Amino acid sequence: MKKLILASASAIALFGIAACSDTADNTTTQSTPPAETTQPATPPPAEATPPADTTQPAPAQ
């Protein structure tokens, strides 16, 4: 049991040191170019409604 605790503490310490290391990566990231400004899309024109039906219905018989 004592060896298991010692091994766990050693592993945690090893990972802690590896995570805080400063020599792993010296690369930097580059920003992306700004997006082109575009005009918002205009909605499609509304479809015209057909003219109202003005004919009179046939009288009931």
PDBQT receptor file of N, H, CA, C and O in Angstrom, charges set to zero:
ATOM      1  N   MET A   1       0.833  -1.193   0.000  1.00  0.00    +0.000 N 
ATOM      2  CA  MET A   1       0.000   0.000   0.000  1.00  0.00    +0.000 C 
ATOM      3  C   MET A   1       0.877   1.257   0.000  1.00  0.00    +0.000 C 
ATOM      4  O   MET A   1       0.571   2.249  -0.661  1.00  0.00    +0.000 OA
ATOM      5  N   LYS A   2       1.971   1.187   0.756  1.00  0.00    +0.000 N 
ATOM      6  H   LYS A   2       2.220   0.381   1.293  1.00  0.00    +0.000 HD
ATOM      7  CA  LYS A   2       2.867   2.325   0.831  1.00  0.00    +0.000 C 
ATOM      8  C   LYS A   2       3.517   2.598  -0.528  1.00  0.00    +0.000 C 
ATOM      9  O   LYS A   2       3.728   3.753  -0.898  1.00  0.00    +0.000 OA
ATOM     10  N   LYS A   3       3.830   1.541  -1.263  1.00  0.00    +0.000 N 
ATOM     11  H   LYS A   3       3.659   0.602  -0.963  1.00  0.00    +0.000 HD
ATOM     12  CA  LYS A   3       4.445   1.700  -2.579  1.00  0.00    +0.000 C 
ATOM     13  C   LYS A   3       3.450   2.308  -3.574  1.00  0.00    +0.000 C 
ATOM     14  O   LYS A   3       3.831   3.109  -4.429  1.00  0.00    +0.000 OA
ATOM     15  N   LEU A   4       2.203   1.931  -3.460  1.00  0.00    +0.000 N 
ATOM     16  H   LEU A   4       1.894   1.281  -2.766  1.00  0.00    +0.000 HD
ATOM     17  CA  LEU A   4       1.169   2.462  -4.356  1.00  0.00    +0.000 C 
ATOM     18  C   LEU A   4       0.989   3.966  -4.128  1.00  0.00    +0.000 C 
ATOM     19  O   LEU A   4       0.870   4.731  -5.085  1.00  0.00    +0.000 OA
ATOM     20  N   ILE A   5       0.971   4.381  -2.869  1.00  0.00    +0.000 N 
ATOM     21  H   ILE A   5       1.067   3.759  -2.092  1.00  0.00    +0.000 HD
ATOM     22  CA  ILE A   5       0.835   5.800  -2.559  1.00  0.00    +0.000 C 
ATOM     23  C   ILE A   5       2.055   6.562  -3.059  1.00  0.00    +0.000 C 
ATOM     24  O   ILE A   5       1.913   7.646  -3.625  1.00  0.00    +0.000 OA
ATOM     25  N   LEU A   6       3.244   6.018  -2.860  1.00  0.00    +0.000 N 
ATOM     26  H   LEU A   6       3.359   5.137  -2.401  1.00  0.00    +0.000 HD
ATOM     27  CA  LEU A   6       4.466   6.666  -3.315  1.00  0.00    +0.000 C 
ATOM     28  C   LEU A   6       4.496   6.773  -4.845  1.00  0.00    +0.000 C 
ATOM     29  O   LEU A   6       4.895   7.802  -5.390  1.00  0.00    +0.000 OA
ATOM     30  N   ALA A   7       4.072   5.708  -5.532  1.00  0.00    +0.000 N 
ATOM     31  H   ALA A   7       3.748   4.872  -5.089  1.00  0.00    +0.000 HD
ATOM     32  CA  ALA A   7       4.038   5.720  -6.999  1.00  0.00    +0.000 C 
ATOM     33  C   ALA A   7       3.027   6.751  -7.504  1.00  0.00    +0.000 C 
ATOM     34  O   ALA A   7       3.295   7.449  -8.482  1.00  0.00    +0.000 OA
ATOM     35  N   SER A   8       1.874   6.853  -6.849  1.00  0.00    +0.000 N 
ATOM     36  H   SER A   8       1.656   6.286  -6.055  1.00  0.00    +0.000 HD
ATOM     37  CA  SER A   8       0.856   7.824  -7.254  1.00  0.00    +0.000 C 
ATOM     38  C   SER A   8       1.359   9.245  -7.046  1.00  0.00    +0.000 C 
ATOM     39  O   SER A   8       1.172  10.102  -7.911  1.00  0.00    +0.000 OA
ATOM     40  N   ALA A   9       1.996   9.503  -5.910  1.00  0.00    +0.000 N 
ATOM     41  H   ALA A   9       2.149   8.808  -5.208  1.00  0.00    +0.000 HD
ATOM     42  CA  ALA A   9       2.522  10.835  -5.633  1.00  0.00    +0.000 C 
ATOM     43  C   ALA A   9       3.626  11.195  -6.626  1.00  0.00    +0.000 C 
ATOM     44  O   ALA A   9       3.724  12.343  -7.060  1.00  0.00    +0.000 OA
ATOM     45  N   SER A  10       4.449  10.224  -6.980  1.00  0.00    +0.000 N 
ATOM     46  H   SER A  10       4.370   9.292  -6.627  1.00  0.00    +0.000 HD
ATOM     47  CA  SER A  10       5.510  10.474  -7.955  1.00  0.00    +0.000 C 
ATOM     48  C   SER A  10       4.930  10.787  -9.331  1.00  0.00    +0.000 C 
ATOM     49  O   SER A  10       5.422  11.678 -10.023  1.00  0.00    +0.000 OA
ATOM     50  N   ALA A  11       3.895  10.067  -9.727  1.00  0.00    +0.000 N 
ATOM     51  H   ALA A  11       3.495   9.343  -9.165  1.00  0.00    +0.000 HD
ATOM     52  CA  ALA A  11       3.268  10.290 -11.026  1.00  0.00    +0.000 C 
ATOM     53  C   ALA A  11       2.621  11.679 -11.078  1.00  0.00    +0.000 C 
ATOM     54  O   ALA A  11       2.719  12.378 -12.086  1.00  0.00    +0.000 OA
ATOM     55  N   ILE A  12       1.965  12.068  -9.990  1.00  0.00    +0.000 N 
ATOM     56  H   ILE A  12       1.885  11.499  -9.171  1.00  0.00    +0.000 HD
ATOM     57  CA  ILE A  12       1.333  13.387  -9.949  1.00  0.00    +0.000 C 
ATOM     58  C   ILE A  12       2.391  14.482 -10.029  1.00  0.00    +0.000 C 
ATOM     59  O   ILE A  12       2.208  15.479 -10.727  1.00  0.00    +0.000 OA
ATOM     60  N   ALA A  13       3.486  14.296  -9.319  1.00  0.00    +0.000 N 
ATOM     61  H   ALA A  13       3.635  13.487  -8.752  1.00  0.00    +0.000 HD
ATOM     62  CA  ALA A  13       4.561  15.286  -9.354  1.00  0.00    +0.000 C 
ATOM     63  C   ALA A  13       5.180  15.362 -10.745  1.00  0.00    +0.000 C 
ATOM     64  O   ALA A  13       5.482  16.452 -11.231  1.00  0.00    +0.000 OA
ATOM     65  N   LEU A  14       5.369  14.217 -11.383  1.00  0.00    +0.000 N 
ATOM     66  H   LEU A  14       5.124  13.332 -10.988  1.00  0.00    +0.000 HD
ATOM     67  CA  LEU A  14       5.945  14.188 -12.722  1.00  0.00    +0.000 C 
ATOM     68  C   LEU A  14       5.040  14.913 -13.718  1.00  0.00    +0.000 C 
ATOM     69  O   LEU A  14       5.518  15.702 -14.532  1.00  0.00    +0.000 OA
ATOM     70  N   PHE A  15       3.739  14.646 -13.652  1.00  0.00    +0.000 N 
ATOM     71  H   PHE A  15       3.351  14.005 -12.990  1.00  0.00    +0.000 HD
ATOM     72  CA  PHE A  15       2.807  15.331 -14.554  1.00  0.00    +0.000 C 
ATOM     73  C   PHE A  15       2.733  16.821 -14.248  1.00  0.00    +0.000 C 
ATOM     74  O   PHE A  15       2.589  17.631 -15.164  1.00  0.00    +0.000 OA
ATOM     75  N   GLY A  16       2.828  17.187 -12.998  1.00  0.00    +0.000 N 
ATOM     76  H   GLY A  16       2.945  16.529 -12.254  1.00  0.00    +0.000 HD
ATOM     77  CA  GLY A  16       2.815  18.596 -12.623  1.00  0.00    +0.000 C 
ATOM     78  C   GLY A  16       4.015  19.336 -13.173  1.00  0.00    +0.000 C 
ATOM     79  O   GLY A  16       3.887  20.461 -13.655  1.00  0.00    +0.000 OA
ATOM     80  N   ILE A  17       5.184  18.712 -13.103  1.00  0.00    +0.000 N 
ATOM     81  H   ILE A  17       5.288  17.798 -12.711  1.00  0.00    +0.000 HD
ATOM     82  CA  ILE A  17       6.391  19.340 -13.645  1.00  0.00    +0.000 C 
ATOM     83  C   ILE A  17       6.313  19.421 -15.165  1.00  0.00    +0.000 C 
ATOM     84  O   ILE A  17       6.709  20.427 -15.754  1.00  0.00    +0.000 OA
ATOM     85  N   ALA A  18       5.808  18.375 -15.798  1.00  0.00    +0.000 N 
ATOM     86  H   ALA A  18       5.486  17.558 -15.320  1.00  0.00    +0.000 HD
ATOM     87  CA  ALA A  18       5.701  18.371 -17.259  1.00  0.00    +0.000 C 
ATOM     88  C   ALA A  18       4.701  19.423 -17.740  1.00  0.00    +0.000 C 
ATOM     89  O   ALA A  18       4.895  20.028 -18.794  1.00  0.00    +0.000 OA
ATOM     90  N   ALA A  19       3.635  19.642 -16.971  1.00  0.00    +0.000 N 
ATOM     91  H   ALA A  19       3.478  19.150 -16.114  1.00  0.00    +0.000 HD
ATOM     92  CA  ALA A  19       2.624  20.617 -17.385  1.00  0.00    +0.000 C 
ATOM     93  C   ALA A  19       3.136  22.045 -17.248  1.00  0.00    +0.000 C 
ATOM     94  O   ALA A  19       2.710  22.929 -17.991  1.00  0.00    +0.000 OA
ATOM     95  N   CYS A  20       4.035  22.275 -16.317  1.00  0.00    +0.000 N 
ATOM     96  H   CYS A  20       4.381  21.557 -15.714  1.00  0.00    +0.000 HD
ATOM     97  CA  CYS A  20       4.556  23.626 -16.092  1.00  0.00    +0.000 C 
ATOM     98  C   CYS A  20       5.839  23.892 -16.869  1.00  0.00    +0.000 C 
ATOM     99  O   CYS A  20       6.436  24.958 -16.718  1.00  0.00    +0.000 OA
ATOM    100  N   SER A  21       6.269  22.961 -17.683  1.00  0.00    +0.000 N 
ATOM    101  H   SER A  21       5.784  22.095 -17.806  1.00  0.00    +0.000 HD
ATOM    102  CA  SER A  21       7.505  23.118 -18.422  1.00  0.00    +0.000 C 
ATOM    103  C   SER A  21       7.392  24.283 -19.391  1.00  0.00    +0.000 C 
ATOM    104  O   SER A  21       6.325  24.529 -19.954  1.00  0.00    +0.000 OA
ATOM    105  N   ASP A  22       8.496  25.003 -19.584  1.00  0.00    +0.000 N 
ATOM    106  H   ASP A  22       9.363  24.803 -19.127  1.00  0.00    +0.000 HD
ATOM    107  CA  ASP A  22       8.487  26.166 -20.461  1.00  0.00    +0.000 C 
ATOM    108  C   ASP A  22       9.239  25.913 -21.764  1.00  0.00    +0.000 C 
ATOM    109  O   ASP A  22       9.290  26.803 -22.613  1.00  0.00    +0.000 OA
ATOM    110  N   THR A  23       9.819  24.742 -21.949  1.00  0.00    +0.000 N 
ATOM    111  H   THR A  23       9.778  24.019 -21.259  1.00  0.00    +0.000 HD
ATOM    112  CA  THR A  23      10.652  24.500 -23.121  1.00  0.00    +0.000 C 
ATOM    113  C   THR A  23       9.976  23.633 -24.172  1.00  0.00    +0.000 C 
ATOM    114  O   THR A  23      10.626  23.243 -25.142  1.00  0.00    +0.000 OA
ATOM    115  N   ALA A  24       8.729  23.326 -24.018  1.00  0.00    +0.000 N 
ATOM    116  H   ALA A  24       8.201  23.643 -23.230  1.00  0.00    +0.000 HD
ATOM    117  CA  ALA A  24       8.082  22.379 -24.920  1.00  0.00    +0.000 C 
ATOM    118  C   ALA A  24       7.768  22.976 -26.290  1.00  0.00    +0.000 C 
ATOM    119  O   ALA A  24       8.032  22.343 -27.312  1.00  0.00    +0.000 OA
ATOM    120  N   ASP A  25       7.214  24.173 -26.323  1.00  0.00    +0.000 N 
ATOM    121  H   ASP A  25       7.000  24.687 -25.492  1.00  0.00    +0.000 HD
ATOM    122  CA  ASP A  25       6.718  24.705 -27.592  1.00  0.00    +0.000 C 
ATOM    123  C   ASP A  25       6.991  26.194 -27.667  1.00  0.00    +0.000 C 
ATOM    124  O   ASP A  25       6.546  26.960 -26.812  1.00  0.00    +0.000 OA
ATOM    125  N   ASN A  26       7.716  26.598 -28.679  1.00  0.00    +0.000 N 
ATOM    126  H   ASN A  26       8.078  25.976 -29.374  1.00  0.00    +0.000 HD
ATOM    127  CA  ASN A  26       8.019  28.023 -28.843  1.00  0.00    +0.000 C 
ATOM    128  C   ASN A  26       7.298  28.629 -30.037  1.00  0.00    +0.000 C 
ATOM    129  O   ASN A  26       7.625  29.745 -30.442  1.00  0.00    +0.000 OA
ATOM    130  N   THR A  27       6.335  27.935 -30.608  1.00  0.00    +0.000 N 
ATOM    131  H   THR A  27       6.069  27.029 -30.279  1.00  0.00    +0.000 HD
ATOM    132  CA  THR A  27       5.623  28.454 -31.772  1.00  0.00    +0.000 C 
ATOM    133  C   THR A  27       4.556  29.436 -31.328  1.00  0.00    +0.000 C 
ATOM    134  O   THR A  27       4.068  29.382 -30.199  1.00  0.00    +0.000 OA
ATOM    135  N   THR A  28       4.209  30.322 -32.223  1.00  0.00    +0.000 N 
ATOM    136  H   THR A  28       4.606  30.367 -33.140  1.00  0.00    +0.000 HD
ATOM    137  CA  THR A  28       3.138  31.275 -31.955  1.00  0.00    +0.000 C 
ATOM    138  C   THR A  28       2.051  31.078 -32.995  1.00  0.00    +0.000 C 
ATOM    139  O   THR A  28       2.285  30.534 -34.074  1.00  0.00    +0.000 OA
ATOM    140  N   THR A  29       0.894  31.519 -32.656  1.00  0.00    +0.000 N 
ATOM    141  H   THR A  29       0.703  31.961 -31.780  1.00  0.00    +0.000 HD
ATOM    142  CA  THR A  29      -0.217  31.408 -33.598  1.00  0.00    +0.000 C 
ATOM    143  C   THR A  29      -0.370  32.720 -34.348  1.00  0.00    +0.000 C 
ATOM    144  O   THR A  29       0.018  33.778 -33.851  1.00  0.00    +0.000 OA
ATOM    145  N   GLN A  30      -0.928  32.649 -35.530  1.00  0.00    +0.000 N 
ATOM    146  H   GLN A  30      -1.243  31.790 -35.933  1.00  0.00    +0.000 HD
ATOM    147  CA  GLN A  30      -1.153  33.843 -36.331  1.00  0.00    +0.000 C 
ATOM    148  C   GLN A  30      -2.641  34.101 -36.418  1.00  0.00    +0.000 C 
ATOM    149  O   GLN A  30      -3.450  33.174 -36.469  1.00  0.00    +0.000 OA
ATOM    150  N   SER A  31      -2.981  35.355 -36.433  1.00  0.00    +0.000 N 
ATOM    151  H   SER A  31      -2.324  36.108 -36.392  1.00  0.00    +0.000 HD
ATOM    152  CA  SER A  31      -4.395  35.685 -36.552  1.00  0.00    +0.000 C 
ATOM    153  C   SER A  31      -4.826  35.539 -38.002  1.00  0.00    +0.000 C 
ATOM    154  O   SER A  31      -4.004  35.599 -38.916  1.00  0.00    +0.000 OA
ATOM    155  N   THR A  32      -6.089  35.352 -38.195  1.00  0.00    +0.000 N 
ATOM    156  H   THR A  32      -6.756  35.303 -37.452  1.00  0.00    +0.000 HD
ATOM    157  CA  THR A  32      -6.626  35.229 -39.544  1.00  0.00    +0.000 C 
ATOM    158  C   THR A  32      -6.893  36.621 -40.095  1.00  0.00    +0.000 C 
ATOM    159  O   THR A  32      -7.140  37.552 -39.329  1.00  0.00    +0.000 OA
ATOM    160  N   PRO A  33      -6.848  36.774 -41.397  1.00  0.00    +0.000 N 
ATOM    161  CA  PRO A  33      -7.141  38.097 -41.968  1.00  0.00    +0.000 C 
ATOM    162  C   PRO A  33      -8.601  38.456 -41.709  1.00  0.00    +0.000 C 
ATOM    163  O   PRO A  33      -9.449  37.566 -41.640  1.00  0.00    +0.000 OA
ATOM    164  N   PRO A  34      -8.904  39.726 -41.568  1.00  0.00    +0.000 N 
ATOM    165  CA  PRO A  34     -10.302  40.106 -41.298  1.00  0.00    +0.000 C 
ATOM    166  C   PRO A  34     -11.198  39.713 -42.464  1.00  0.00    +0.000 C 
ATOM    167  O   PRO A  34     -10.796  39.738 -43.627  1.00  0.00    +0.000 OA
ATOM    168  N   ALA A  35     -12.398  39.357 -42.118  1.00  0.00    +0.000 N 
ATOM    169  H   ALA A  35     -12.724  39.337 -41.173  1.00  0.00    +0.000 HD
ATOM    170  CA  ALA A  35     -13.363  38.953 -43.140  1.00  0.00    +0.000 C 
ATOM    171  C   ALA A  35     -13.765  40.158 -43.978  1.00  0.00    +0.000 C 
ATOM    172  O   ALA A  35     -13.821  41.284 -43.484  1.00  0.00    +0.000 OA
ATOM    173  N   GLU A  36     -14.040  39.908 -45.233  1.00  0.00    +0.000 N 
ATOM    174  H   GLU A  36     -13.995  38.993 -45.634  1.00  0.00    +0.000 HD
ATOM    175  CA  GLU A  36     -14.472  40.987 -46.108  1.00  0.00    +0.000 C 
ATOM    176  C   GLU A  36     -15.858  41.449 -45.672  1.00  0.00    +0.000 C 
ATOM    177  O   GLU A  36     -16.719  40.647 -45.311  1.00  0.00    +0.000 OA
ATOM    178  N   THR A  37     -16.041  42.729 -45.715  1.00  0.00    +0.000 N 
ATOM    179  H   THR A  37     -15.342  43.381 -46.008  1.00  0.00    +0.000 HD
ATOM    180  CA  THR A  37     -17.364  43.231 -45.341  1.00  0.00    +0.000 C 
ATOM    181  C   THR A  37     -18.294  43.066 -46.523  1.00  0.00    +0.000 C 
ATOM    182  O   THR A  37     -17.980  43.492 -47.634  1.00  0.00    +0.000 OA
ATOM    183  N   THR A  38     -19.395  42.470 -46.292  1.00  0.00    +0.000 N 
ATOM    184  H   THR A  38     -19.649  42.124 -45.389  1.00  0.00    +0.000 HD
ATOM    185  CA  THR A  38     -20.381  42.233 -47.343  1.00  0.00    +0.000 C 
ATOM    186  C   THR A  38     -21.702  42.846 -46.927  1.00  0.00    +0.000 C 
ATOM    187  O   THR A  38     -21.979  43.018 -45.740  1.00  0.00    +0.000 OA
ATOM    188  N   GLN A  39     -22.491  43.163 -47.896  1.00  0.00    +0.000 N 
ATOM    189  H   GLN A  39     -22.266  43.023 -48.861  1.00  0.00    +0.000 HD
ATOM    190  CA  GLN A  39     -23.813  43.693 -47.629  1.00  0.00    +0.000 C 
ATOM    191  C   GLN A  39     -24.741  42.542 -47.281  1.00  0.00    +0.000 C 
ATOM    192  O   GLN A  39     -24.610  41.460 -47.854  1.00  0.00    +0.000 OA
ATOM    193  N   PRO A  40     -25.668  42.740 -46.364  1.00  0.00    +0.000 N 
ATOM    194  CA  PRO A  40     -26.608  41.656 -46.059  1.00  0.00    +0.000 C 
ATOM    195  C   PRO A  40     -27.485  41.354 -47.273  1.00  0.00    +0.000 C 
ATOM    196  O   PRO A  40     -27.813  42.242 -48.059  1.00  0.00    +0.000 OA
ATOM    197  N   ALA A  41     -27.842  40.134 -47.400  1.00  0.00    +0.000 N 
ATOM    198  H   ALA A  41     -27.576  39.413 -46.761  1.00  0.00    +0.000 HD
ATOM    199  CA  ALA A  41     -28.659  39.716 -48.533  1.00  0.00    +0.000 C 
ATOM    200  C   ALA A  41     -30.048  40.346 -48.433  1.00  0.00    +0.000 C 
ATOM    201  O   ALA A  41     -30.635  40.427 -47.354  1.00  0.00    +0.000 OA
ATOM    202  N   THR A  42     -30.548  40.782 -49.562  1.00  0.00    +0.000 N 
ATOM    203  H   THR A  42     -30.071  40.717 -50.438  1.00  0.00    +0.000 HD
ATOM    204  CA  THR A  42     -31.896  41.345 -49.574  1.00  0.00    +0.000 C 
ATOM    205  C   THR A  42     -32.886  40.201 -49.727  1.00  0.00    +0.000 C 
ATOM    206  O   THR A  42     -32.631  39.256 -50.473  1.00  0.00    +0.000 OA
ATOM    207  N   PRO A  43     -33.998  40.277 -49.039  1.00  0.00    +0.000 N 
ATOM    208  CA  PRO A  43     -34.974  39.183 -49.153  1.00  0.00    +0.000 C 
ATOM    209  C   PRO A  43     -35.583  39.176 -50.549  1.00  0.00    +0.000 C 
ATOM    210  O   PRO A  43     -35.672  40.222 -51.193  1.00  0.00    +0.000 OA
ATOM    211  N   PRO A  44     -35.996  38.023 -51.013  1.00  0.00    +0.000 N 
ATOM    212  CA  PRO A  44     -36.614  37.970 -52.345  1.00  0.00    +0.000 C 
ATOM    213  C   PRO A  44     -37.912  38.770 -52.338  1.00  0.00    +0.000 C 
ATOM    214  O   PRO A  44     -38.579  38.875 -51.308  1.00  0.00    +0.000 OA
ATOM    215  N   PRO A  45     -38.265  39.331 -53.485  1.00  0.00    +0.000 N 
ATOM    216  CA  PRO A  45     -39.499  40.135 -53.519  1.00  0.00    +0.000 C 
ATOM    217  C   PRO A  45     -40.710  39.255 -53.222  1.00  0.00    +0.000 C 
ATOM    218  O   PRO A  45     -40.777  38.094 -53.627  1.00  0.00    +0.000 OA
ATOM    219  N   ALA A  46     -41.658  39.842 -52.508  1.00  0.00    +0.000 N 
ATOM    220  H   ALA A  46     -41.603  40.785 -52.180  1.00  0.00    +0.000 HD
ATOM    221  CA  ALA A  46     -42.876  39.092 -52.175  1.00  0.00    +0.000 C 
ATOM    222  C   ALA A  46     -43.667  38.842 -53.458  1.00  0.00    +0.000 C 
ATOM    223  O   ALA A  46     -43.763  39.707 -54.328  1.00  0.00    +0.000 OA
ATOM    224  N   GLU A  47     -44.211  37.674 -53.549  1.00  0.00    +0.000 N 
ATOM    225  H   GLU A  47     -44.133  36.971 -52.842  1.00  0.00    +0.000 HD
ATOM    226  CA  GLU A  47     -44.988  37.354 -54.739  1.00  0.00    +0.000 C 
ATOM    227  C   GLU A  47     -46.296  38.155 -54.717  1.00  0.00    +0.000 C 
ATOM    228  O   GLU A  47     -46.937  38.299 -53.676  1.00  0.00    +0.000 OA
ATOM    229  N   ALA A  48     -46.666  38.661 -55.869  1.00  0.00    +0.000 N 
ATOM    230  H   ALA A  48     -46.145  38.545 -56.714  1.00  0.00    +0.000 HD
ATOM    231  CA  ALA A  48     -47.887  39.457 -55.968  1.00  0.00    +0.000 C 
ATOM    232  C   ALA A  48     -49.097  38.556 -55.775  1.00  0.00    +0.000 C 
ATOM    233  O   ALA A  48     -49.127  37.420 -56.247  1.00  0.00    +0.000 OA
ATOM    234  N   THR A  49     -50.078  39.075 -55.083  1.00  0.00    +0.000 N 
ATOM    235  H   THR A  49     -50.054  39.999 -54.700  1.00  0.00    +0.000 HD
ATOM    236  CA  THR A  49     -51.307  38.297 -54.907  1.00  0.00    +0.000 C 
ATOM    237  C   THR A  49     -52.190  38.497 -56.131  1.00  0.00    +0.000 C 
ATOM    238  O   THR A  49     -52.233  39.592 -56.692  1.00  0.00    +0.000 OA
ATOM    239  N   PRO A  50     -52.876  37.475 -56.538  1.00  0.00    +0.000 N 
ATOM    240  CA  PRO A  50     -53.746  37.632 -57.715  1.00  0.00    +0.000 C 
ATOM    241  C   PRO A  50     -54.894  38.591 -57.384  1.00  0.00    +0.000 C 
ATOM    242  O   PRO A  50     -55.262  38.742 -56.219  1.00  0.00    +0.000 OA
ATOM    243  N   PRO A  51     -55.451  39.230 -58.397  1.00  0.00    +0.000 N 
ATOM    244  CA  PRO A  51     -56.565  40.161 -58.136  1.00  0.00    +0.000 C 
ATOM    245  C   PRO A  51     -57.758  39.413 -57.542  1.00  0.00    +0.000 C 
ATOM    246  O   PRO A  51     -57.972  38.228 -57.798  1.00  0.00    +0.000 OA
ATOM    247  N   ALA A  52     -58.505  40.134 -56.762  1.00  0.00    +0.000 N 
ATOM    248  H   ALA A  52     -58.331  41.096 -56.554  1.00  0.00    +0.000 HD
ATOM    249  CA  ALA A  52     -59.685  39.526 -56.120  1.00  0.00    +0.000 C 
ATOM    250  C   ALA A  52     -60.712  39.111 -57.176  1.00  0.00    +0.000 C 
ATOM    251  O   ALA A  52     -60.834  39.756 -58.217  1.00  0.00    +0.000 OA
ATOM    252  N   ASP A  53     -61.427  38.062 -56.910  1.00  0.00    +0.000 N 
ATOM    253  H   ASP A  53     -61.327  37.538 -56.064  1.00  0.00    +0.000 HD
ATOM    254  CA  ASP A  53     -62.445  37.567 -57.831  1.00  0.00    +0.000 C 
ATOM    255  C   ASP A  53     -63.695  38.437 -57.667  1.00  0.00    +0.000 C 
ATOM    256  O   ASP A  53     -64.378  38.376 -56.645  1.00  0.00    +0.000 OA
ATOM    257  N   THR A  54     -63.975  39.227 -58.667  1.00  0.00    +0.000 N 
ATOM    258  H   THR A  54     -63.420  39.277 -59.498  1.00  0.00    +0.000 HD
ATOM    259  CA  THR A  54     -65.114  40.161 -58.581  1.00  0.00    +0.000 C 
ATOM    260  C   THR A  54     -66.370  39.636 -59.236  1.00  0.00    +0.000 C 
ATOM    261  O   THR A  54     -67.384  40.333 -59.267  1.00  0.00    +0.000 OA
ATOM    262  N   THR A  55     -66.328  38.440 -59.752  1.00  0.00    +0.000 N 
ATOM    263  H   THR A  55     -65.504  37.874 -59.727  1.00  0.00    +0.000 HD
ATOM    264  CA  THR A  55     -67.531  37.900 -60.389  1.00  0.00    +0.000 C 
ATOM    265  C   THR A  55     -68.508  37.475 -59.318  1.00  0.00    +0.000 C 
ATOM    266  O   THR A  55     -68.115  36.996 -58.255  1.00  0.00    +0.000 OA
ATOM    267  N   GLN A  56     -69.797  37.656 -59.610  1.00  0.00    +0.000 N 
ATOM    268  H   GLN A  56     -70.115  38.046 -60.474  1.00  0.00    +0.000 HD
ATOM    269  CA  GLN A  56     -70.834  37.281 -58.656  1.00  0.00    +0.000 C 
ATOM    270  C   GLN A  56     -71.139  35.789 -58.831  1.00  0.00    +0.000 C 
ATOM    271  O   GLN A  56     -71.169  35.273 -59.948  1.00  0.00    +0.000 OA
ATOM    272  N   PRO A  57     -71.359  35.127 -57.725  1.00  0.00    +0.000 N 
ATOM    273  CA  PRO A  57     -71.716  33.703 -57.844  1.00  0.00    +0.000 C 
ATOM    274  C   PRO A  57     -73.100  33.546 -58.457  1.00  0.00    +0.000 C 
ATOM    275  O   PRO A  57     -73.947  34.436 -58.374  1.00  0.00    +0.000 OA
ATOM    276  N   ALA A  58     -73.298  32.410 -59.063  1.00  0.00    +0.000 N 
ATOM    277  H   ALA A  58     -72.610  31.688 -59.131  1.00  0.00    +0.000 HD
ATOM    278  CA  ALA A  58     -74.597  32.143 -59.678  1.00  0.00    +0.000 C 
ATOM    279  C   ALA A  58     -75.654  32.024 -58.582  1.00  0.00    +0.000 C 
ATOM    280  O   ALA A  58     -75.392  31.455 -57.522  1.00  0.00    +0.000 OA
ATOM    281  N   PRO A  59     -76.856  32.565 -58.838  1.00  0.00    +0.000 N 
ATOM    282  CA  PRO A  59     -77.914  32.465 -57.790  1.00  0.00    +0.000 C 
ATOM    283  C   PRO A  59     -78.339  31.019 -57.575  1.00  0.00    +0.000 C 
ATOM    284  O   PRO A  59     -78.335  30.210 -58.503  1.00  0.00    +0.000 OA
ATOM    285  N   ALA A  60     -78.698  30.716 -56.361  1.00  0.00    +0.000 N 
ATOM    286  H   ALA A  60     -78.700  31.373 -55.607  1.00  0.00    +0.000 HD
ATOM    287  CA  ALA A  60     -79.146  29.347 -56.026  1.00  0.00    +0.000 C 
ATOM    288  C   ALA A  60     -80.494  29.083 -56.672  1.00  0.00    +0.000 C 
ATOM    289  O   ALA A  60     -81.315  29.993 -56.786  1.00  0.00    +0.000 OA
ATOM    290  N   GLN A  61     -80.728  27.879 -57.085  1.00  0.00    +0.000 N 
ATOM    291  H   GLN A  61     -80.062  27.140 -56.992  1.00  0.00    +0.000 HD
ATOM    292  CA  GLN A  61     -81.992  27.539 -57.743  1.00  0.00    +0.000 C 
ATOM    293  C   GLN A  61     -82.902  26.805 -56.843  1.00  0.00    +0.000 C 
ATOM    294  O   GLN A  61     -84.009  26.445 -57.243  1.00  0.00    +0.000 OA
TER     295      GLN A  61
